[in-house]
Amino acid sequence: MFRLFEPRSTLERLQEKYAFLMRRSFELALFDKTRSDMLNQKACTILQEIKRMERNHDEEE
């Protein structure tokens, strides 16, 4: 039902942070290109971390 009090995994937190940064980067692109690029670069770094974690998780199974 609701996941209010269930702990979130590190992977879920990173995915939420990635989505937030990408959305914010898109919104800023209209007004401030440099800040948008900075947020986009942070999001790409987080995406690499997500992919690494998923790859490690698949290898463990």
C-alpha positions in Angstrom: 0.0 0.0 0.0 2.1 2.9 1.2 5.8 2.8 1.6 5.9 5.7 4.1 7.9 3.9 6.8 9.7 1.3 4.8 13.4 2.0 4.3 14.5 2.8 0.8 17.5 1.1 -0.7 20.5 3.2 -1.8 19.7 2.4 -5.4 16.2 3.8 -5.0 17.5 7.0 -3.4 20.0 7.4 -6.3 17.3 6.9 -8.9 15.1 9.6 -7.2 18.0 12.0 -7.0 18.9 11.4 -10.6 15.3 12.0 -11.7 15.2 15.2 -9.6 18.4 16.5 -11.1 17.4 15.8 -14.6 14.1 17.5 -14.2 15.7 20.5 -12.6 18.4 20.7 -15.3 15.7 20.7 -18.0 13.8 23.5 -16.2 17.0 25.6 -15.8 18.1 25.1 -19.5 15.7 27.8 -20.5 17.2 30.4 -18.3 20.7 29.4 -17.2 22.7 27.2 -19.4 25.8 26.9 -17.2 23.8 25.8 -14.1 21.8 23.4 -16.3 25.0 21.8 -17.6 26.4 21.5 -14.0 23.2 19.7 -12.8 23.2 17.5 -15.9 26.8 16.5 -15.2 25.9 15.6 -11.6 23.0 13.6 -12.9 25.3 11.7 -15.3 27.7 10.9 -12.5 24.8 9.5 -10.5 23.6 7.5 -13.5 27.0 5.9 -13.8 26.8 5.0 -10.1 23.3 3.5 -10.6 24.5 1.4 -13.6 27.5 0.2 -11.5 25.3 -0.8 -8.6 22.9 -2.6 -10.9 25.7 -4.5 -12.6 27.2 -5.6 -9.3 23.7 -6.6 -8.1 23.2 -8.8 -11.3 26.7 -10.4 -10.8 25.8 -11.4 -7.2 22.7 -13.3 -8.3 
